[in-house]
Every structure is written in structure tokens, then in C-alpha cells.
Amino acid sequence: MLAAGDLHIWYRLTEGLSPEEMAECRSVLSVEERERCERFHFERDRRDFAAAHALLRRTLSRYDDRAPAEWTFAATGQGKPFIADPSSPLRFSLSHTRGLVACAVAVSAEVGIDVEPVDTARAHRDVAARYFARAENAGLDARPAEEYAARFTEIWTLKESYVKALGSGLSHPLDTFSFSFEGDRGIRFAALGDATPAHWRFALGVPTLAYRLAVAARWTARVPCRLVLHDAAGANLSLQPVRQSFTG
């Protein structure tokens, strides 16, 4: 069961999924999800879509009596998905990239999750200058060149997780809020116009050195928080995040 301040993250690497495992993933998808899956041109994208949505369904069923195939979803006007049954207190967010899928689940909290590969081609200073806050760019420029791509990805995933929790998507200006890093494990968050920054919690994890995973959650009141990362393949259960802001 999930307590009021619990935030559980489940992730899985997908490169090694067998045909039998993929058949099991597809078996729990809705008709609409299967149709969306088949629209992807590349098999690896179909694999990750099916694995992500199956992971979400199976994860939700860990905290509820219904079977994975029985979940139904709707979306807000801005595209944020939610459980169609209004009696369910569960809130979730889902993310996938090539080779990695992840979801976050909490009770009565707004959550967002993002996973990204550490990509030196994408981690360009021009992109950072366009989308990141001034303080974030200053921190990035102070990093050694060999660490730039990893730190860029960490900031990007944190930003994506925040706007996904808000439900506003990338229409929310990314330079109006910022993240900085304190010591070896701390994250500090600042946002223009946010009246309740202390209600937000963030965490950053490293499933493998090739990826970063970030999660954001907002409760309506300050509550004791407990975050747990789970590898859905069964290894490294309760892996702790590299960084978090759970001290408020």
C-alpha cells in the first residue's frame, strides 16, 4: 500500500526483453494502446511503447485490486493522463525513451517523471541557452567538458518532470524555474510565481550511466515523504536516488 507521502518509481530497461515478455506486455494493453503502438515505424519504438504502458498497468495493479488490463484512462485538456475512475486516489506519470521505461505513482499528489539518455549531441550549449535559466547555464558552464552532457540531461529531466506534474507540458516556459545542485546529494528548486515551493519534492536517479531519471511530486500540504525506486525486472529493488530534495 501507498501511504500519504509515498512516491514509488518503477523502471525497466527494455533492450533485453524477450519475444515472450513482449507478448505479455501487449496482452494487457487496451485496443487503443495497441493501435497507437502499431503506428510506430521502428520495432524498438513499438517495444518501448508497449513495455511502458504495460509497466504502468502492472504497477497500478500493485496498489489496487483490479487487473492490469482493466485500467481505463482519460486526459486533461492539456493532455495530462489520469485514471478515469474518480474513486481511485492514485496519481501517476509515465515516461519512455529508447531502452528505458518508467512510471511514478503516488496517492493524492501531482506527479511527473521523465527519463532521457545522456546524449552528447543533444546536450548543446545553444539548447541550454535557449531553454535553461541563467543560473542553470552558469552552473553548466562551470562543469568540466566531460561532465557537461550528464549535467545537461539531469537538468532537462528535472524540468520535464516538473512541467509534467503541472500538466502544462513544454508550453510552460522552461527558463522561469531552475534547479541547482548542493553537495553530493541535494537538489534546490526555485520558480517564479510559485506560492508553495516547499510542497514540491524532486529526485534524480541513474538507472545506468547511459540514462537519467527524474521525478517531481507536489502535495497540497507538507507531509513526510518517502521515495523508493524499483527495478521492475526484479534487481536492485529499493535503489536509492542519487539526488533528492526531500528536505523541502
C-alpha positions as CSV (number, residue, x, y, z in Angstrom):
1,M,0.0,0.0,0.0
2,L,1.0,3.6,-0.5
3,A,1.0,6.0,2.4
4,A,0.1,9.6,2.0
5,G,3.7,10.8,1.5
6,D,4.9,7.8,-0.5
7,L,6.2,8.2,-4.0
8,H,7.1,4.9,-5.8
9,I,9.1,4.8,-9.1
10,W,9.2,1.7,-11.2
11,Y,11.5,1.4,-14.2
12,R,12.8,-1.2,-16.6
13,L,15.5,-1.5,-19.2
14,T,14.0,-2.8,-22.4
15,E,16.9,-3.9,-24.7
16,G,16.8,-7.4,-23.3
17,L,13.1,-8.1,-23.4
18,S,12.3,-11.4,-25.0
19,P,9.5,-12.1,-27.6
20,E,7.6,-13.9,-24.8
21,E,7.9,-10.9,-22.5
22,M,6.8,-8.5,-25.2
23,A,3.8,-10.7,-26.0
24,E,2.9,-10.5,-22.3
25,C,3.2,-6.7,-22.4
26,R,0.9,-6.4,-25.4
27,S,-1.6,-8.7,-23.8
28,V,-2.6,-6.2,-21.1
29,L,-2.9,-3.1,-23.4
30,S,-6.2,-1.7,-24.5
31,V,-7.3,-1.8,-28.1
32,E,-6.5,1.9,-28.4
33,E,-3.0,1.4,-27.0
34,R,-2.3,-1.4,-29.4
35,E,-3.3,0.7,-32.3
36,R,-1.1,3.5,-31.2
37,C,1.8,1.1,-30.7
38,E,1.5,-0.2,-34.2
39,R,1.8,3.3,-35.7
40,F,5.5,3.5,-34.7
41,H,7.7,2.8,-37.7
42,F,10.6,1.1,-35.8
43,E,10.2,-2.1,-33.8
44,R,12.3,-0.7,-31.0
45,D,9.8,2.2,-30.6
46,R,6.9,-0.3,-30.6
47,R,8.8,-2.3,-28.0
48,D,9.3,0.7,-25.7
49,F,5.7,2.0,-26.0
50,A,4.2,-1.4,-25.2
51,A,6.7,-2.0,-22.4
52,A,6.0,1.4,-20.9
53,H,2.2,1.1,-20.9
54,A,2.3,-2.5,-19.6
55,L,4.6,-1.3,-16.8
56,L,2.1,1.4,-15.8
57,R,-0.8,-1.0,-15.8
58,R,1.0,-3.6,-13.8
59,T,2.4,-1.0,-11.4
60,L,-1.1,0.4,-10.7
61,S,-2.4,-3.1,-10.0
62,R,0.2,-3.5,-7.2
63,Y,-1.7,-0.9,-5.3
64,D,-5.3,-1.8,-6.3
65,D,-7.3,-5.0,-6.7
66,R,-8.1,-4.6,-10.4
67,A,-6.2,-6.5,-13.1
68,P,-3.7,-4.7,-15.3
69,A,-5.9,-4.9,-18.4
70,E,-8.9,-3.4,-16.5
71,W,-7.5,0.1,-16.1
72,T,-9.0,2.9,-18.1
73,F,-7.6,6.4,-18.6
74,A,-8.6,9.8,-19.7
75,A,-6.7,13.1,-20.3
76,T,-7.0,16.7,-19.3
77,G,-7.4,19.4,-21.9
78,Q,-3.7,19.9,-21.9
79,G,-3.1,16.2,-22.4
80,K,-2.1,15.0,-18.9
81,P,-3.4,11.4,-18.5
82,F,-5.2,10.3,-15.4
83,I,-7.2,7.3,-14.1
84,A,-10.8,7.5,-15.5
85,D,-12.3,6.1,-12.3
86,P,-12.8,9.1,-10.0
87,S,-12.9,6.9,-6.9
88,S,-9.2,6.0,-7.3
89,P,-6.8,8.1,-5.2
90,L,-3.8,7.0,-7.3
91,R,-1.9,9.5,-9.4
92,F,0.7,8.6,-11.9
93,S,3.1,9.7,-14.6
94,L,4.7,7.7,-17.4
95,S,7.9,8.2,-19.5
96,H,9.8,6.2,-22.0
97,T,12.9,6.6,-24.2
98,R,14.7,4.1,-26.3
99,G,15.9,1.4,-24.0
100,L,14.2,2.6,-20.8
101,V,10.7,2.9,-19.5
102,A,9.5,4.3,-16.1
103,C,6.4,5.3,-14.2
104,A,5.8,7.1,-10.9
105,V,2.8,6.5,-8.6
106,A,1.6,8.4,-5.5
107,V,-1.6,9.0,-3.6
108,S,-3.4,12.3,-4.0
109,A,-0.3,14.1,-5.3
110,E,0.5,15.6,-8.7
111,V,3.5,13.6,-10.1
112,G,5.7,13.8,-13.2
113,I,8.5,11.6,-14.4
114,D,11.0,11.8,-17.2
115,V,13.7,9.5,-18.5
116,E,16.3,10.5,-21.0
117,P,19.6,9.1,-22.5
118,V,22.8,11.0,-21.8
119,D,23.3,12.3,-25.3
120,T,26.4,14.4,-26.1
121,A,24.8,15.5,-29.5
122,R,21.7,16.9,-27.8
123,A,23.5,18.5,-24.8
124,H,24.5,21.6,-26.7
125,R,25.2,25.0,-25.2
126,D,22.8,26.6,-27.7
127,V,20.0,24.4,-26.5
128,A,20.8,25.2,-22.9
129,A,21.0,29.0,-23.6
130,R,17.5,28.8,-25.2
131,Y,15.7,26.8,-22.6
132,F,17.5,26.9,-19.3
133,A,17.6,29.6,-16.6
134,R,20.6,31.9,-16.4
135,A,21.8,30.3,-13.1
136,E,21.5,26.8,-14.7
137,N,23.6,27.9,-17.6
138,A,26.2,29.3,-15.3
139,G,26.4,26.1,-13.4
140,L,26.6,24.1,-16.6
141,D,29.4,26.2,-18.0
142,A,31.4,25.7,-14.8
143,R,31.4,21.9,-15.3
144,P,34.3,20.1,-16.9
145,A,33.7,19.4,-20.6
146,E,33.4,15.6,-20.0
147,E,30.6,16.1,-17.4
148,Y,28.5,18.6,-19.4
149,A,26.2,16.1,-21.2
150,A,25.3,14.3,-18.0
151,R,24.6,17.5,-16.1
152,F,22.6,18.9,-19.0
153,T,20.5,15.7,-19.0
154,E,19.9,15.9,-15.3
155,I,18.6,19.5,-15.6
156,W,16.5,18.6,-18.6
157,T,14.8,15.6,-16.9
158,L,14.1,17.6,-13.8
159,K,12.5,20.3,-15.9
160,E,10.4,17.8,-17.8
161,S,9.3,16.1,-14.7
162,Y,8.1,19.4,-13.2
163,V,6.1,20.5,-16.2
164,K,4.6,17.0,-16.5
165,A,3.5,17.2,-12.8
166,L,2.0,20.6,-13.5
167,G,0.2,19.2,-16.5
168,S,1.2,22.1,-18.7
169,G,3.7,20.4,-20.9
170,L,6.5,22.3,-22.7
171,S,4.2,25.3,-23.2
172,H,5.4,26.3,-19.7
173,P,8.5,28.5,-20.2
174,L,11.5,26.4,-19.1
175,D,13.5,29.4,-18.0
176,T,11.0,30.6,-15.4
177,F,12.1,27.9,-12.9
178,S,15.5,26.4,-12.1
179,F,17.4,23.6,-10.4
180,S,20.7,23.7,-8.7
181,F,22.7,21.0,-7.0
182,E,24.0,21.1,-3.4
183,G,26.8,18.9,-2.3
184,D,26.7,15.2,-3.4
185,R,23.0,14.6,-3.0
186,G,21.0,17.8,-2.8
187,I,18.6,19.5,-5.2
188,R,17.3,23.0,-4.8
189,F,14.3,24.3,-6.7
190,A,13.2,27.9,-7.5
191,A,10.2,29.0,-9.6
192,L,8.9,32.5,-10.4
193,G,5.3,32.9,-9.1
194,D,5.1,29.5,-7.3
195,A,3.4,30.2,-4.0
196,T,4.1,26.8,-2.5
197,P,7.7,25.7,-3.5
198,A,8.1,23.8,-0.2
199,H,5.3,21.4,-1.3
200,W,7.4,20.1,-4.1
201,R,9.8,17.2,-3.9
202,F,12.3,16.1,-6.6
203,A,14.6,13.2,-7.1
204,L,17.2,12.3,-9.7
205,G,18.3,8.7,-10.3
206,V,20.8,6.8,-12.5
207,P,19.3,3.5,-13.7
208,T,22.6,3.1,-15.7
209,L,25.3,5.5,-16.6
210,A,23.7,5.9,-20.0
211,Y,20.4,7.3,-18.6
212,R,19.0,9.8,-16.1
213,L,15.6,9.5,-14.4
214,A,13.9,12.5,-12.7
215,V,10.7,12.7,-10.7
216,A,8.6,15.6,-9.3
217,A,5.7,15.5,-6.9
218,R,3.6,18.1,-5.3
219,W,1.3,17.5,-2.3
220,T,-1.3,20.1,-1.2
221,A,0.4,20.2,2.2
222,R,3.8,19.5,3.6
223,V,3.9,15.8,4.5
224,P,6.7,13.4,5.5
225,C,7.9,11.9,2.2
226,R,9.4,8.6,1.4
227,L,10.6,7.8,-2.1
228,V,11.6,4.3,-3.4
229,L,13.0,3.3,-6.8
230,H,12.2,-0.2,-8.0
231,D,13.7,-2.1,-10.9
232,A,10.7,-3.9,-12.4
233,A,12.9,-6.7,-13.6
234,G,13.5,-7.7,-10.0
235,A,17.0,-6.4,-9.5
236,N,18.2,-3.5,-7.3
237,L,14.8,-3.2,-5.5
238,S,14.7,-0.1,-3.4
239,L,17.6,1.5,-5.2
240,Q,18.1,5.0,-3.7
241,P,18.2,8.1,-5.9
242,V,21.5,9.8,-6.4
243,R,20.0,13.2,-5.5
244,Q,16.8,14.4,-3.9
245,S,15.1,17.5,-2.4
246,F,13.0,15.7,0.2
247,T,14.1,18.0,2.9
248,G,11.9,20.7,1.4
